[in-house]
Amino acid sequence: MQFTKGHGTGNDFVIIPDPDGGLTLTPALVAGLCDRRFGVGADGVLRVIRSAAHPDAARYAPDAEWFMDYWNADGSVAEMCGNGARVFVRYLLATGLTDGPELPVATRAGLVRARVDRGEISVRMRRPRLSEGAVARVGGRDFAGTAVEVGNPHLVCPVPPDVRLDDLDLTRAPGFAAARFPAGVNVEFVEPVGSPSGSPEPVAAAGPVGAAGPVGAAATDAHVRMRVYERGSAETLSCGTGACAVAAVALRERGRETGTVTVDVPGGRLTVTIEEAACWLAGPAVLVAAGEVNPTALPR
């Protein structure tokens, strides 16, 4: 089986080319590919398949040529992955399957539009929808948060001043109300990045975002750090849709509904621009290796 390995701010993926739908992915095969000791190793699998060859595509976005068939590391199917979408587009460009500079991609969360500008890739997703509060539990302590839907479910929890973000134990899944999130939830823990005086620090945005194109060196409206525990993948170095959820909460805390937020993740930096009807995610998308894997040698 041919594969390519890529990542977006350390959120890494095994990319499987299957344009005409000749392969059969199973939960066991996906989990074996993502195993970091006995497989290739990744947070998830991106199958590159034409929309016409996948039954789910017609249901979600039939007009896009390509469908991002995304699977979590544990073999479960996911609706959407923001970093994955950008890496998916990078692969399409690198292999000549498309030439940009703008292209639609079908996902289980609907249509995503990608933009390529000076080698950078940003994706336009649905605007995050904030709803009622909820609670995550880590290390015997409850963290109040906000439920956010970005095509997939998130719970954004600000870290109180007496807790260091880096000290949270995310080696196991945070507790949450299963009745509130029956399909599971990605949990983000967030703290502001401030100047020495404690006030929000203006920072330069990176990457092309927003309908008008690149933000350039303009100061963003907020700057935060986050860690994330992703359902089906455990703690990851980055989560694109999670960054969008975090940005929406950060803007609301500042009395805003739109704006640009810099989100630092353990694997790097993402820039999120929230508009009236959409959300743009920008950051690096890198392909690091390509080769062959023997499926029969993977753990089952």
C-alpha positions as CSV (number, residue, x, y, z in Angstrom):
1,M,0.0,0.0,0.0
2,Q,1.4,3.4,-1.0
3,F,1.4,6.1,1.7
4,T,2.6,9.6,2.4
5,K,3.3,11.1,5.9
6,G,2.3,14.7,6.6
7,H,1.6,17.0,9.4
8,G,0.1,20.4,10.3
9,T,1.8,21.9,13.4
10,G,2.6,18.4,14.6
11,N,-0.9,17.0,14.0
12,D,0.3,14.1,11.8
13,F,-1.4,11.9,9.3
14,V,-0.9,8.9,7.1
15,I,-2.2,9.8,3.7
16,I,-3.5,6.9,1.6
17,P,-4.0,7.6,-2.2
18,D,-7.2,5.8,-3.4
19,P,-8.6,8.0,-6.1
20,D,-11.0,5.4,-7.6
21,G,-12.0,3.7,-4.3
22,G,-10.3,0.4,-4.8
23,L,-9.1,0.0,-1.2
24,T,-11.1,-1.1,1.7
25,L,-10.3,0.7,4.9
26,T,-11.3,-1.0,8.2
27,P,-10.9,0.2,11.8
28,A,-8.2,-2.4,12.4
29,L,-6.2,-1.4,9.4
30,V,-6.4,2.3,10.3
31,A,-5.4,1.6,13.9
32,G,-2.5,-0.5,12.6
33,L,-1.3,2.3,10.3
34,C,-1.5,4.8,13.1
35,D,0.3,2.7,15.7
36,R,3.5,4.5,16.5
37,R,5.6,1.4,17.3
38,F,4.2,-1.3,15.0
39,G,2.8,0.8,12.2
40,V,3.6,4.1,10.4
41,G,2.4,6.2,13.3
42,A,-0.1,9.1,13.1
43,D,-3.0,10.9,14.8
44,G,-5.2,9.7,11.9
45,V,-5.6,8.5,8.3
46,L,-6.5,10.7,5.3
47,R,-7.8,8.7,2.4
48,V,-7.6,10.7,-0.8
49,I,-10.6,9.5,-2.9
50,R,-12.7,11.1,-5.6
51,S,-16.2,12.1,-4.4
52,A,-17.8,10.1,-7.2
53,A,-16.1,6.9,-5.7
54,H,-17.2,7.3,-2.1
55,P,-20.9,6.9,-1.0
56,D,-20.6,9.5,1.8
57,A,-19.5,12.3,-0.5
58,A,-22.8,12.6,-2.4
59,R,-24.5,13.1,1.0
60,Y,-22.3,15.9,2.2
61,A,-20.8,17.8,-0.7
62,P,-21.3,16.1,-4.1
63,D,-19.9,19.0,-6.2
64,A,-16.3,18.7,-5.0
65,E,-14.0,16.5,-7.0
66,W,-12.2,15.2,-3.9
67,F,-13.5,13.7,-0.6
68,M,-11.4,13.7,2.6
69,D,-12.1,10.4,4.1
70,Y,-10.8,11.0,7.6
71,W,-10.3,8.3,10.3
72,N,-9.1,8.8,13.9
73,A,-6.1,6.8,15.2
74,D,-8.3,4.3,17.0
75,G,-10.0,3.4,13.8
76,S,-13.2,5.5,14.3
77,V,-14.5,7.7,11.5
78,A,-14.5,11.5,12.2
79,E,-16.5,14.3,10.6
80,M,-13.8,16.8,10.1
81,C,-10.1,17.8,10.8
82,G,-8.9,21.3,10.1
83,N,-5.2,20.5,10.0
84,G,-6.0,17.3,8.1
85,A,-7.9,19.4,5.4
86,R,-4.8,21.6,4.9
87,V,-2.5,18.6,4.7
88,F,-5.0,16.9,2.3
89,V,-4.8,19.9,0.0
90,R,-1.0,20.0,0.2
91,Y,-1.0,16.4,-1.0
92,L,-3.3,17.1,-3.9
93,L,-1.1,20.0,-5.0
94,A,2.2,18.1,-4.5
95,T,1.0,15.1,-6.6
96,G,-0.6,17.1,-9.3
97,L,-4.1,16.0,-8.6
98,T,-5.2,19.6,-8.5
99,D,-3.5,23.0,-9.2
100,G,-5.4,25.5,-7.1
101,P,-5.3,28.3,-6.2
102,E,-8.7,27.7,-4.8
103,L,-10.5,24.4,-4.5
104,P,-13.4,22.7,-2.7
105,V,-13.0,19.6,-0.6
106,A,-15.8,17.4,0.5
107,T,-15.8,16.2,4.2
108,R,-18.4,14.6,6.4
109,A,-18.9,18.0,7.9
110,G,-19.8,19.5,4.6
111,L,-17.9,21.5,2.0
112,V,-14.5,23.0,2.9
113,R,-12.9,25.6,0.6
114,A,-9.1,25.8,0.5
115,R,-7.0,28.8,-0.7
116,V,-3.3,28.6,-1.7
117,D,-1.4,31.9,-1.5
118,R,2.4,32.1,-1.8
119,G,2.7,28.4,-0.9
120,E,0.6,28.7,2.3
121,I,-2.7,26.9,2.6
122,S,-5.8,28.1,4.5
123,V,-9.2,26.4,4.7
124,R,-12.6,28.0,5.0
125,M,-14.9,26.1,7.3
126,R,-18.2,26.7,8.9
127,R,-18.4,29.4,11.6
128,P,-18.1,27.8,15.1
129,R,-21.4,27.6,17.0
130,L,-21.1,28.2,20.8
131,S,-23.7,26.7,23.1
132,E,-24.3,26.2,26.8
133,G,-21.5,25.5,29.3
134,A,-20.2,22.1,30.2
135,V,-17.5,20.7,32.5
136,A,-14.4,18.6,31.9
137,R,-12.7,16.8,34.8
138,V,-8.9,16.3,34.9
139,G,-6.9,15.1,37.9
140,G,-9.9,15.2,40.2
141,R,-10.7,18.9,39.4
142,D,-13.5,20.3,37.3
143,F,-12.9,22.9,34.6
144,A,-15.9,24.9,33.4
145,G,-16.0,25.3,29.7
146,T,-18.1,26.1,26.6
147,A,-19.5,23.6,24.1
148,V,-18.6,24.5,20.6
149,E,-19.6,22.8,17.3
150,V,-17.2,23.2,14.3
151,G,-18.5,20.3,12.3
152,N,-17.3,18.2,15.1
153,P,-17.9,18.6,18.9
154,H,-15.5,20.6,21.2
155,L,-15.4,21.6,24.8
156,V,-13.2,24.7,25.4
157,C,-12.1,25.1,29.0
158,P,-10.1,28.2,30.2
159,V,-7.5,27.3,32.8
160,P,-7.8,29.3,36.0
161,P,-4.9,31.4,37.2
162,D,-3.9,28.9,39.9
163,V,-3.4,26.1,37.3
164,R,-0.5,25.9,34.8
165,L,-1.6,24.7,31.4
166,D,1.6,22.6,31.1
167,D,0.9,20.8,34.4
168,L,-2.4,19.2,33.3
169,D,-2.2,15.5,33.1
170,L,-3.7,14.6,29.7
171,T,-2.3,11.1,29.5
172,R,-5.9,9.9,29.9
173,A,-9.1,11.2,28.6
174,P,-10.8,14.1,30.6
175,G,-14.1,13.2,32.1
176,F,-17.2,14.8,30.7
177,A,-21.0,14.3,30.7
178,A,-21.6,11.5,28.3
179,A,-25.3,12.5,28.0
180,R,-24.2,16.0,26.8
181,F,-21.7,14.6,24.3
182,P,-23.0,11.2,23.2
183,A,-20.5,10.9,20.3
184,G,-17.6,12.0,22.5
185,V,-15.9,15.4,22.5
186,N,-12.5,17.0,21.8
187,V,-11.5,18.9,24.9
188,E,-9.3,22.1,24.7
189,F,-7.6,23.7,27.7
190,V,-6.7,27.3,27.1
191,E,-4.7,30.2,28.7
192,P,-4.0,33.7,27.4
193,V,-0.6,34.7,26.2
194,G,0.1,38.1,27.8
195,S,2.6,40.8,28.0
196,P,4.6,41.3,31.2
197,S,1.9,43.6,32.5
198,G,-0.7,40.8,32.0
199,S,-2.6,42.5,29.2
200,P,-3.2,40.8,25.9
201,E,-0.1,41.0,23.7
202,P,-0.5,42.0,20.1
203,V,1.1,39.4,17.8
204,A,1.7,39.1,14.1
205,A,-0.6,36.8,12.3
206,A,0.8,34.2,9.9
207,G,-0.6,32.8,6.8
208,P,-3.4,33.8,4.3
209,V,-6.7,34.0,6.0
210,G,-10.0,35.8,5.5
211,A,-11.9,36.8,2.5
212,A,-9.6,39.7,1.7
213,G,-6.5,37.5,1.7
214,P,-3.5,37.5,3.9
215,V,-3.6,39.2,7.3
216,G,0.1,40.0,6.9
217,A,1.8,41.6,9.9
218,A,-1.3,43.2,11.4
219,A,-1.8,42.5,15.1
220,T,-4.4,39.9,16.0
221,D,-7.3,40.4,18.4
222,A,-6.2,37.8,20.9
223,H,-3.3,35.4,21.5
224,V,-3.8,32.2,23.4
225,R,-2.1,28.8,24.1
226,M,-4.0,25.6,24.1
227,R,-3.6,21.9,24.7
228,V,-6.1,19.3,23.4
229,Y,-7.3,15.8,24.0
230,E,-8.9,14.5,20.9
231,R,-11.5,11.8,21.0
232,G,-10.1,8.7,19.2
233,S,-6.5,10.0,19.2
234,A,-5.6,11.1,22.8
235,E,-3.5,14.3,23.3
236,T,-2.2,15.6,20.1
237,L,0.3,18.4,19.3
238,S,-2.4,20.4,17.5
239,C,-6.1,20.4,16.5
240,G,-7.3,22.7,13.7
241,T,-11.0,22.6,14.5
242,G,-10.1,22.9,18.1
243,A,-8.1,26.1,17.4
244,C,-11.2,27.5,15.7
245,A,-13.4,26.6,18.7
246,V,-10.8,28.2,21.0
247,A,-10.7,31.4,18.9
248,A,-14.5,31.8,18.9
249,V,-14.5,31.6,22.7
250,A,-11.5,34.0,23.0
251,L,-13.3,36.5,20.9
252,R,-16.5,36.2,22.8
253,E,-14.7,36.8,26.0
254,R,-13.5,40.1,24.5
255,G,-17.1,41.1,23.5
256,R,-16.5,40.3,19.8
257,E,-18.1,38.0,17.3
258,T,-15.5,38.4,14.5
259,G,-11.8,38.8,14.5
260,T,-8.4,37.1,14.2
261,V,-6.8,35.0,16.9
262,T,-3.3,33.6,17.2
263,V,-3.4,30.1,18.7
264,D,-0.2,28.5,20.0
265,V,-0.3,24.7,20.2
266,P,2.5,22.4,21.3
267,G,3.4,21.8,17.7
268,G,3.5,25.4,16.5
269,R,1.2,28.3,15.7
270,L,-2.1,28.5,13.9
271,T,-4.1,31.6,12.9
272,V,-7.9,31.7,13.0
273,T,-10.0,34.4,11.4
274,I,-13.7,34.3,12.2
275,E,-16.0,36.2,9.9
276,E,-19.8,36.7,9.9
277,A,-20.5,33.4,8.1
278,A,-17.2,31.5,8.1
279,C,-14.0,30.6,9.8
280,W,-10.5,30.5,8.2
281,L,-7.7,28.3,9.5
282,A,-4.1,28.9,8.4
283,G,-0.8,27.4,9.3
284,P,1.9,25.1,8.0
285,A,1.1,21.9,6.1
286,V,4.1,19.7,5.4
287,L,4.7,16.4,3.6
288,V,7.7,14.6,5.2
289,A,7.9,11.1,3.7
290,A,6.5,8.7,1.2
291,G,6.8,5.0,0.8
292,E,5.1,1.6,0.9
293,V,3.6,-0.3,3.9
294,N,2.8,-4.0,4.1
295,P,-0.8,-4.2,5.5
296,T,-0.3,-7.8,6.5
297,A,2.5,-6.8,8.8
298,L,0.5,-4.3,10.8
299,P,-1.0,-5.1,14.2
300,R,-4.5,-6.5,14.1
